[in-house]
Amino acid sequence: MSEPRLPTAIELDGDGAHPAAWRYSGRPPGAVLTAGALRDGVAAAEAAGFTLATFDDAPVPPHAGVNAAGRLEAGTRAAFAATITERIGLAPALHVTTTEPFHLATQLASLDHAGRGRAAWLVGAANDPESLATIGAAPLAPDELRREVRDVVDAARLLWDSWEDGAVIKDAATGRFLDADRVHHIDFAGARFTVKGPLITPRPPQGQVVVLAPAALGLGARADIALVGGHDTAALAERAAEAREAGAPLAFAEIEAVLGGTDASAAGRAARLEESAAWPDTGRFRYVGSAGGFARLLRSLAGTVDGVRLHPAVLAADLPLLAEHVLPALAVAGLHRPPATGATLRDALGLPRPANRFTAAS
């Protein structure tokens, strides 16, 4: 894999990963995140040099107790962010169980065009009764869910290839906008849906939008990045190796963080957060300590994982520390390089641009 050796993604949903993060935002409980707050967050992440921003989502917004929060749909947030950024990758969470596959593929292709090659897809697979009720469906059995996830990813990848590169010719002399021989019907048949295609947008600038998925979904080579968890570094290394053996080109560690200038100040912040709301165990690695110690932890992971996705407990407090102390330390170690203006997300990740399957076949 080419530089950077430890690409860094950051989750920007809401006010932070901790359930009580909203208490430090200045917004009342349940208030929808404003466009200004989204703009400020993604601008700060890009200025810090993060490779990728992800935007979590769920079919039904969080609504438990005083920590309820409203949010705009993740694809909409990412599309807005594409208009105000130039370098950072953008990955909304879109759920295969509640989003029509053709519309999902179109939305992501459009995002890649809007961002000039910086789109990614955080694969979601919500399967609880409340989420499925939004489309009048019932939860799927485990085998059915695994098949549905694979089918939707396969259909999206086929749709992104349904327009060959160069299909749009815009020949004013002949009045031809596209070369019809380079636009293909895909005739995909999954277990629970069919798609005829072609897509209604040309092929994404990256050829294929970058696909991120939790390793637990078992997508193997269907995902460009497998997201792996674990409660210690040994578990992260083991699961990253398993994900790569299953075919994923890259494995990113999922890490939650409460940072401070010292270990003691970070522990104090964590304790105050816990007084407001308990932080459930998500299966991710969780770090509470100094920013310097966090940089050392990430340096130790280089070579065992291919990147990290960070979940700051409170964005307003932890993102500045990441920007001022952690990413610069990784850069000094030769592990981090901000994405270049004009580069695609695939360029930043060291992933090749895939050949179009229809062009290869012909």
Secondary structure, DSSP 8 states (H G I E B T S, - for coil): --S-SS-EEEE-STT-SSTTGGGGTT--TT-B--HHHHHHHHHHHHHHT-SEEEE---SS---SGGG--B---HHHHHHHHHTT-SSSEEEEEEETTTS-HHHHHHHHHHHHHHTTS-BEEEEE---SHHHHHTTT-----HHHHHHHHHHHHHHHHHHHHSB-TT-EEEETTTTEEE-GGGB----EE-SS-EE----SS---TTSS-EEEEEGGG--GGG-SEEEE--SSHHHHHHHHHHHHHTT-SEEEEEEEEEEESSHHHHHHHHHHHHHH------SSEEEEEEHHHHHHHHHHHBTTBSEEEEEES-HHHHHHHIIIIIHHHHHHTT------TT--HHHHHT------HHHHH-
